[in-house]
Amino acid sequence: MSAPGRLALGAAALALAALGACAGSLPSPTTADATRAGVSLERLTAGRGRYVAKCSSCHAPFAPTERTADEWHRALDDMADEAHLAASDRELIGLYLRSLARR
Amino acid sequence: MNITKALRRALSTACSGAALLGAALLGPASASANERHFTYTYESAALPEDALELELWTTSRIGREERYIRFDNRLELEIGLSDRLLTAFYVNTEAKVSGTGDETETEYAFAGVSSEWKYKLSDASADALGSALYGEVTFGPEELELEAKVILDKRAGDVLLALNAVGELEVKDLGDANELEPIVEVDLAATYFITPAVSLGLELRNHTALPEGELEHSAFYLGPTAAWRMGPAWGALSVLGQIGAVLPKENEAGDREGVHFARDLAHAEAVNARFLLGLSL
């Protein structure tokens, strides 16, 4: 690779890393979230995983705090068929979103 | 006349693909799209498991030292094998018009088939950095091409950034006298979502050809890119102009002596444009 190419690659990698560090990511559930919701941390973590797997290839996933639990319930009703969500996926995704929803 | 014929055949291939997409549009469709927001730079997103997508590609490569217009067409079927792994199958054709002065040569050819595999490691929105590994092999009538990419991207609000490091090995003239041409490419792109369905951005490409391990050229391309989504269909268009190339410099004895930066129309085109049309099946 040419020197300008290496420079461009290095600068771009740095920019991406900086953006990644600053922009944050979808929140991972904590023990406190699980205790408050009365479900296991494993199920909430699995729900986050299914949410990313099933939703993010079509659109950037919304943060759970962008909606209330009721709003998430309605949003999942709207999206479940369109995204071909299996019942188990829908339940896990719903648990994650409602447990970390805006209160 | 020959030019007309070649262009007509290229357009015919493109139209056939578009007709296929149109026919599919009439059928039931899901929202399981894997839309792209750039045309040269890949993103880490993968199709959901069991989802299918049809894509039509047209790449126009225009303007060299002599008359040169080339269309590379690809028809792709993409399949989600799991929520992280996808594979795709391509049929490739090319049409080329080249020549100098009054002499014009036209070619239209089947350019082989390709198999693509992509594995998503992390998500551009949900994780600190999106990443994926990509491999593609093309079997053509006169060449074998192996390509590997490392894909990094990040979605932050209405901005999406992507970076690809690409290594490619072209084996030409299969037979007794194979010619190896390693290629290194870096693609960098950024786009802004004007609405959730429409984005506008820039793409930068650095394409370096190293036949026999020696630098032939390292060309830089820059230009706008736009993408949109409408129901189960999406499209993306980039038009990149060559801003120059790093080229080997030769002394009077014909020996290589350093490099210089200049526009290279001997090995690379003045303009590269690509249009992608996708449809979730």
Contacts between the chains, C-beta under 8 A, distances in Angstrom:
chain1	res1	chain2	res2	distance
A	1	B	184	4.9
A	1	B	186	7.1
A	1	B	206	7.5
A	1	B	208	5.5
A	1	B	218	7.2
A	2	B	206	7.3
A	2	B	208	6.0
A	2	B	215	7.3
A	2	B	218	3.8
A	2	B	246	4.1
A	2	B	259	7.3
A	3	B	246	7.5
A	4	B	206	7.3
A	4	B	218	7.6
A	4	B	220	7.2
A	4	B	246	6.3
A	4	B	261	7.8
A	5	B	184	7.4
A	5	B	186	5.5
A	5	B	206	4.3
A	5	B	208	6.1
A	5	B	218	5.9
A	5	B	246	7.7
A	8	B	186	6.0
A	8	B	188	6.5
A	8	B	204	7.0
A	8	B	206	6.0
A	9	B	163	7.6
A	9	B	165	6.5
A	9	B	186	4.8
A	9	B	206	8.0
A	12	B	161	8.0
A	12	B	163	4.6
A	12	B	186	7.5
A	12	B	188	4.6
A	13	B	152	7.2
A	13	B	163	6.4
A	15	B	161	6.8
A	16	B	129	6.3
A	16	B	152	5.5
A	16	B	153	7.5
A	16	B	154	5.5
A	16	B	161	5.7
A	16	B	163	5.6
A	17	B	129	7.0
A	19	B	154	4.8
A	19	B	156	5.6
A	19	B	159	8.0
A	19	B	161	6.0
A	20	B	128	4.2
A	20	B	129	4.0
A	20	B	154	5.1
A	21	B	128	6.7
A	22	B	156	7.6
A	23	B	128	7.9
A	23	B	154	6.3
A	23	B	155	8.0
A	23	B	156	3.5
A	23	B	157	7.5
A	24	B	128	7.9
A	25	B	125	7.5
A	25	B	126	5.6
A	25	B	127	5.1
A	25	B	128	5.3
A	26	B	123	7.8
A	26	B	125	6.7
A	26	B	126	3.8
A	26	B	127	7.6
A	48	B	126	7.7
A	51	B	126	7.9
A	52	B	123	5.0
A	52	B	126	4.4
A	53	B	48	7.1
A	53	B	83	3.7
A	53	B	84	7.4
A	54	B	48	5.9
A	54	B	83	6.9
A	56	B	45	6.8
A	56	B	123	5.2
A	56	B	124	7.6
A	56	B	125	5.6
A	56	B	126	6.0
A	57	B	32	7.1
A	57	B	33	7.6
A	57	B	34	5.5
A	57	B	45	4.8
A	57	B	46	5.9
A	57	B	47	6.0
A	57	B	48	5.5
A	57	B	51	7.8
A	57	B	80	8.0
A	57	B	83	7.8
A	58	B	31	5.5
A	58	B	32	6.4
A	58	B	33	5.6
A	58	B	34	7.9
A	58	B	35	7.8
A	58	B	48	7.9
A	59	B	196	6.8
A	60	B	124	7.8
A	60	B	125	4.3
A	60	B	155	5.1
A	61	B	123	7.9
A	61	B	125	5.5
A	61	B	126	5.8
A	82	B	30	6.6
A	82	B	31	4.5
A	83	B	30	7.6
A	83	B	31	6.2
A	83	B	32	6.8
A	83	B	48	7.5
A	84	B	30	6.1
A	84	B	32	6.7
A	84	B	48	7.5
A	84	B	50	7.7
